[in-house]
Amino acid sequence: MPKVHNFGAGPAKLPEEVYEIIKNELTNFDGSSISLMEMSHRSKSYMKFNLEVQNLVKRLLNVPDNYKILFLAGGGTAQFAAIPLNLMSRTGTADYVVTGDWSLKAAKEAKKYGKVNLVLPTTDRYVGIPDQSTWNLDPNASYVHICANETIHGVEFDFVPDTKGVPLVADMSSNIMSRKFDVSKFGVIYGGAQKNIGTAGVALAIVREDLLNQALPICPSLFDWTANAKAESILNTPPMFAIYVMGRVLEWVERNGGVAGMEERATKKANLLYGIIDASNGFYSAPVAKNARSKMNVPFRIGSPPNDDLEKEFLKGAEALNLIQLKGHRNVGGIRASIYNAVSLDEVEILVQYMKDFQKKYSK
């Protein structure tokens, strides 16, 4: 089989050595001679593994003792509802900082359960993060929600907002484990696994303990963080295989320098890609402000104004070289290279060389 270089935004590439581990364990988990997929979630083997993955998250992110690690079904999108269901009760209102489509979706979902204040003016273009001095924060909000990295538009926070004591909730679906940060500055961190730390079907949530026991009466038990925390994320049959894959990916992160190692890799890869874009004399362009450029998702256009035919030719040529899933999101078009932890520096160098060759061939 030819070597494929997968730049998909999610579900995304997994580390190649993790696939080897999965293949070897697929029908014999923990020496049981059966697959995890047919094992009881109450078995000693799975319960031990469940705890091991929780501890792994704590080690990698230096999670303080007053936080709970939860593995929740439904991915990150299910948490768009779980967040207000668990946190809206204090004041009935919440602040949402909308910097792209995913934070907008989260805000729309939250409106079903309380009043939502949009901290920033509405826009149909997401190309940066306005200075916090312009934000319209409500001091009485139950929480402030941000999306730390918008995969569609390639907008990433390079700072932790100061919310003046109001709990900060961050969707880190696409950049968790890619950079160091202080967990204690957040009330809740959550994210679907399928972009940077695993496969679809499970969300990781890190919840500060003082934010438990606040769920609205209408909150379903499976969405109730308190119930899940008490049950060690085994309230019912959890998405065991997705949790297993996440665990093996996080072990790979730990073996490869931890979060600091991933951050170093991410910086090198992003610098390579943005470097060729910025040096192209306008042949390529990145729409996002430099201080908000994502290190995980790099959207770019060809030509000014963008040349749709040339972009189609670029994607066609990329496919011929097994550089796959580079088409931009349907909402914004263009080209997007997602360079999550599992994408190697060598793969980015291959993409950059193709970009150089393409520009040489088609520049006027």
C-alpha positions in Angstrom: 0.0 0.0 0.0 1.3 3.5 -0.8 2.2 5.8 2.1 -0.7 8.2 2.7 -0.2 11.6 4.4 -3.5 12.4 6.2 -4.1 16.1 6.9 -7.8 15.6 7.8 -9.4 17.8 10.4 -11.2 15.0 12.2 -11.6 12.2 12.6 -7.9 12.7 12.2 -4.7 10.7 11.9 -3.6 8.5 14.8 0.1 7.9 15.6 1.3 4.9 13.5 2.8 3.0 16.4 -0.6 3.2 18.2 -2.1 1.3 15.3 0.4 -1.4 15.8 -0.4 -1.6 19.5 -4.2 -1.8 18.7 -3.7 -4.5 16.2 -1.7 -6.6 18.7 -4.3 -6.1 21.5 -7.5 -6.2 19.4 -8.4 -9.7 20.3 -6.4 -10.0 23.6 -6.8 -7.1 25.9 -4.8 -7.2 29.1 -4.0 -10.9 28.6 -7.7 -11.9 28.7 -7.8 -13.7 25.3 -10.8 -11.6 24.4 -11.3 -8.2 22.9 -12.0 -5.1 24.9 -15.0 -4.7 22.7 -16.6 -7.8 24.2 -15.4 -7.3 27.8 -17.6 -6.1 30.7 -17.2 -2.5 31.7 -17.3 -3.8 35.3 -14.4 -6.2 34.8 -11.3 -5.7 36.8 -9.2 -5.3 33.6 -11.3 -2.4 32.2 -11.8 -0.7 35.6 -8.1 -0.7 36.1 -7.5 0.7 32.6 -10.1 3.4 33.1 -8.3 4.6 36.2 -4.9 4.4 34.5 -6.1 6.7 31.7 -7.5 9.2 34.2 -4.1 9.3 36.0 -2.3 9.7 32.6 -4.4 12.8 31.9 -3.5 14.1 35.3 0.2 13.6 34.8 0.4 15.0 31.3 -1.5 18.2 32.1 -0.4 18.5 35.8 -4.1 18.5 36.8 -4.6 19.8 40.4 -6.2 17.5 42.9 -9.5 19.4 43.0 -10.5 18.4 39.5 -12.3 15.3 38.2 -11.4 13.5 35.0 -14.5 12.3 33.1 -14.9 10.2 30.0 -18.3 11.0 28.4 -20.2 9.6 25.5 -21.3 11.7 22.6 -18.1 13.6 21.8 -17.6 17.3 22.2 -21.0 18.2 20.7 -22.9 16.5 23.4 -21.1 18.7 25.9 -22.6 21.8 24.2 -25.8 20.8 26.0 -24.1 19.3 29.1 -22.3 22.5 30.0 -25.4 24.7 30.5 -27.3 21.7 32.0 -24.5 21.4 34.6 -23.6 25.1 35.1 -26.4 27.4 34.1 -28.2 27.1 37.4 -26.3 29.7 39.4 -27.6 32.8 37.6 -29.5 31.5 34.6 -27.2 33.3 32.2 -23.8 32.5 30.5 -21.2 34.4 28.4 -20.1 32.9 25.1 -17.1 34.2 23.2 -17.8 33.3 19.6 -14.7 33.1 17.4 -15.8 30.5 14.9 -18.5 28.0 13.9 -17.9 25.6 16.9 -18.3 28.3 19.6 -21.3 29.6 17.7 -22.9 26.1 17.7 -22.2 25.8 21.5 -23.9 29.2 22.1 -27.0 28.2 20.1 -27.3 25.0 22.1 -26.9 26.8 25.4 -29.8 29.1 24.6 -32.2 26.2 25.1 -31.3 26.2 28.8 -30.8 29.8 29.8 -29.9 33.3 28.7 -26.8 33.5 26.5 -24.8 36.8 26.2 -22.6 37.0 23.1 -19.5 38.7 24.4 -18.3 39.8 20.9 -20.3 41.5 18.1 -21.8 39.0 15.6 -19.9 38.5 12.4 -19.7 36.1 9.5 -15.9 36.3 9.2 -13.7 34.8 11.9 -10.1 35.9 11.3 -8.9 36.7 14.8 -9.7 37.3 18.5 -10.5 40.9 19.5 -8.6 42.4 22.4 -10.2 41.4 25.6 -10.7 45.1 26.5 -13.5 45.1 23.9 -15.3 42.1 25.4 -18.8 42.6 26.9 -18.5 40.3 29.8 -21.3 39.9 32.3 -20.0 39.7 35.9 -23.1 37.8 36.9 -22.7 35.1 34.3 -22.7 31.5 35.5 -19.7 30.8 33.3 -17.7 32.1 30.3 -17.3 29.7 27.3 -14.6 29.8 24.7 -13.4 27.5 21.9 -9.6 27.4 22.4 -9.0 26.4 18.8 -11.5 26.7 15.9 -10.8 24.0 13.5 -12.8 25.4 10.6 -11.4 28.9 10.6 -8.0 28.2 12.1 -8.4 30.7 15.0 -6.6 29.8 18.2 -6.3 31.6 21.5 -2.7 32.5 22.4 -3.8 33.6 25.9 -6.1 32.6 28.7 -8.9 35.1 29.2 -9.3 36.9 32.5 -12.9 36.3 33.5 -12.7 38.1 36.8 -13.6 35.1 38.9 -16.4 33.7 36.7 -15.6 30.1 35.8 -13.9 29.7 32.4 -15.1 26.8 30.2 -12.9 25.9 27.3 -13.6 23.6 24.3 -10.1 22.2 23.6 -11.3 19.5 21.2 -8.6 20.2 18.6 -5.6 21.5 20.6 -5.6 19.7 23.9 -2.2 18.0 24.6 -0.6 20.2 21.9 0.6 23.0 24.2 1.3 23.6 27.9 -1.3 25.6 30.0 -2.3 26.1 33.6 -5.4 23.9 34.3 -6.1 25.9 37.4 -7.2 28.9 35.4 -10.2 27.0 34.0 -13.4 25.8 35.6 -14.0 23.2 32.9 -11.9 21.9 30.0 -13.5 19.5 27.5 -13.2 18.1 24.1 -14.0 15.4 21.6 -11.1 12.9 21.2 -11.2 12.4 17.5 -9.0 15.4 16.5 -5.9 15.3 18.6 -6.1 12.5 21.2 -8.0 9.5 19.8 -11.1 8.5 17.9 -14.7 9.5 17.7 -17.3 8.6 20.4 -15.9 10.0 23.6 -15.3 13.4 25.2 -12.7 14.1 27.8 -13.9 16.6 30.5 -11.8 18.1 33.3 -14.1 19.6 35.8 -13.3 21.6 39.0 -15.0 20.0 41.9 -16.7 23.1 43.2 -18.7 23.2 39.9 -20.3 19.8 40.6 -23.7 19.3 42.3 -25.2 22.2 40.3 -27.0 20.5 37.5 -30.5 21.7 36.5 -33.3 19.3 37.5 -34.0 18.5 33.8 -30.4 17.3 33.3 -30.4 13.7 32.1 -28.3 11.4 34.3 -25.9 10.6 31.5 -25.1 14.3 31.0 -24.8 14.9 34.8 -21.1 15.5 35.6 -21.6 14.8 39.3 -23.2 11.4 38.6 -20.5 10.5 36.2 -17.7 11.6 38.6 -19.2 9.5 41.4 -19.3 6.5 39.1 -15.7 7.1 37.8 -17.2 7.5 34.3 -18.8 4.1 34.4 -22.3 5.2 35.1 -23.5 3.0 32.3 -21.6 1.1 29.6 -19.1 3.8 28.4 -17.6 4.1 24.9 -14.9 1.6 26.0 -13.0 1.3 22.7 -12.8 5.0 22.2 -11.5 5.4 25.7 -9.0 2.6 25.0 -7.7 4.3 21.9 -7.4 7.6 23.8 -5.4 5.9 26.5 -3.0 4.4 24.0 -2.6 7.8 22.2 -1.9 9.5 25.5 0.7 6.9 26.3 2.3 7.7 23.0 2.3 11.4 24.0 4.0 10.6 27.2 6.7 8.5 25.5 7.4 11.3 23.1 8.2 14.1 25.5 4.8 14.8 27.0 2.9 18.0 26.3 6.2 19.9 26.1 7.4 17.6 23.3 4.1 18.0 21.4 4.3 21.7 21.7 7.8 21.8 20.3 6.7 19.6 17.4 3.6 21.7 16.8 5.6 24.9 16.7 8.1 23.5 14.1 5.3 22.2 11.9 3.3 25.4 12.0 6.3 27.6 11.4 7.1 25.5 8.3 3.6 25.9 6.8 3.1 29.5 7.7 6.6 30.2 6.5 6.0 29.1 3.0 2.6 30.9 2.9 4.2 34.2 4.1 7.2 33.9 1.7 5.0 33.2 -1.4 4.6 36.9 -2.3 0.8 36.6 -2.2 0.5 33.3 -4.2 -0.7 31.7 -0.9 -2.5 33.6 1.8 -3.6 32.8 5.4 -6.7 34.7 6.3 -6.2 34.6 10.1 -4.4 37.4 12.1 -0.9 36.3 13.0 -1.5 36.5 16.7 -4.4 34.1 16.4 -3.1 31.6 13.9 -3.8 28.0 14.9 -0.9 25.6 15.2 -3.3 22.7 14.6 -5.4 23.8 11.6 -3.9 26.0 8.9 -6.4 27.3 6.3 -5.1 29.1 3.3 -6.1 30.3 -0.1 -4.4 30.5 -3.5 -4.5 33.8 -5.4 -6.0 37.2 -4.6 -8.9 37.1 -5.0 -8.9 33.4 -4.4 -8.8 31.3 -7.5 -11.2 28.4 -7.2 -9.9 26.6 -10.3 -6.3 26.8 -9.1 -7.3 25.5 -5.7 -9.1 22.6 -7.3 -5.9 21.9 -9.3 -3.9 22.1 -6.1 -6.1 19.5 -4.4 -6.0 17.3 -7.4 -2.2 17.3 -7.5 -2.1 16.7 -3.7 -4.3 13.6 -4.0 -2.0 12.3 -6.7 0.9 12.5 -4.2 -1.2 10.9 -1.4 -1.6 14.2 0.4 -5.2 13.7 1.4 -8.1 15.6 3.1 -6.7 19.0 2.4 -10.0 20.5 1.2 -11.2 23.4 3.3 -14.4 23.1 5.3 -17.5 23.4 3.2 -18.5 26.6 5.1 -15.3 28.5 4.1 -13.8 26.7 1.1 -10.2 27.0 0.2 -7.5 24.6 1.6 -6.9 23.5 5.1 -4.0 21.4 6.5 -4.6 20.0 9.9 -1.3 19.2 11.6 -2.3 17.5 14.9 0.2 15.7 17.1 0.1 12.5 15.1 1.2 14.3 11.8 4.9 14.1 11.6 7.4 16.9 10.7 8.4 14.8 7.7 4.8 14.8 6.4 4.6 18.6 6.7 7.9 18.9 4.9 6.5 16.9 2.0 3.4 19.2 1.9 5.6 22.3 1.9 7.7 20.9 -0.9 4.6 20.3 -3.0 3.4 23.9 -2.2 6.8 25.2 -3.5 6.6 23.1 -6.6 3.0 24.1 -7.3 3.8 27.8 -6.9 6.7 27.5 -9.3 4.5 25.9 -11.9 1.5 28.2 -11.7 2.8 31.6 -10.5 2.8 34.3 -13.2 
